[in-house]
């Protein structure tokens, strides 16, 4: 009689034990892979931030580095209110009208009374770079052509002198509006937020600041804070006195925070009551700094074009020359006006307060929104 072979399999109990062991192993593996996944996500976010900021910095350097004048509007387009001594927001719902007014203020401040080599009011181009923090940090540029305004003196018959000042305003014409300058691919999965100055993101207690509920249990929040540098020592304690880098012509720096989009909306960004910007993880931040070569040169060397303007008059008066406002005065140095004779040299007078080639509207952003406007010219 042949022996029968008995086929024996796993019992139900053995299968349950194997499945339990396998489950424990998988749980351990997931615990190990979870931080690895987070690290990969963080690295991906940092890589996206670096790529975006590198492109922005290259564009900044190519457009702003050699600008002859740069006016920065923090938070919104603003103008100076002489009555209050403060920056106030330029009102209006049409973006082109608001930018045109801001450019007009820029041209009147920087180019008024300046002349070109043909002795005519300067003509040129002004650009408006907009960092639109309200729309994923997209950067656009508008272009305006201008002819500078000028002042001249009319003959006053009652006083027999040139003492009636007339102002011809500048003309500003829009050429293009809000053209994108950074490839849209950088904003497909991420948003960026720009802040003035050289900053870091420091942890912040969400419960103390009353921030919204965390999206995930392990989420944390960071607040944009300026980097502090030593500016001196306390005479009594000997401790270092710290102060933030000051945004300006010498420290023309921006901080860009990159954070992940969720359903096309900004889920990880909030503004505190005091205006500080807070971001929920995951996020990445880096700084872009450049030197304003021409502007720094204007501040360190004497520039005649910044400090002198042509003398202009209108009418003949009691003299022998029939002046027109568009032509600079040409007289000899002897005699008493208006009886001077032409000596073949144009007359100039010093501008009492030379126009600034760098100006910052409201560094603390006490009014307005989140957007940053940079108005500049290469003239």
Secondary structure as UniProt FT lines:
FT   HELIX           12..64
FT   TURN            65..66
FT   STRAND          69..75
FT   STRAND          78..81
FT   TURN            82..85
FT   STRAND          86..89
FT   HELIX           95..110
FT   TURN            111..113
FT   TURN            117..118
FT   STRAND          123..132
FT   HELIX           133..135
FT   TURN            136..137
FT   STRAND          138..147
FT   STRAND          150..156
FT   TURN            157..160
FT   STRAND          161..168
FT   STRAND          171..180
FT   HELIX           184..187
FT   STRAND          190..196
FT   STRAND          199..204
FT   HELIX           206..209
FT   TURN            217..218
FT   STRAND          221..226
FT   STRAND          228..233
FT   TURN            235..237
FT   STRAND          240..244
FT   STRAND          252..260
FT   TURN            263..264
FT   STRAND          269..271
FT   TURN            273..274
FT   STRAND          277..280
FT   STRAND          283..290
FT   HELIX           293..300
FT   HELIX           304..307
FT   STRAND          308..310
FT   STRAND          312..315
FT   TURN            317..318
FT   TURN            325..326
FT   TURN            337..338
FT   STRAND          348..350
FT   STRAND          358..361
FT   TURN            363..364
FT   STRAND          371..377
//
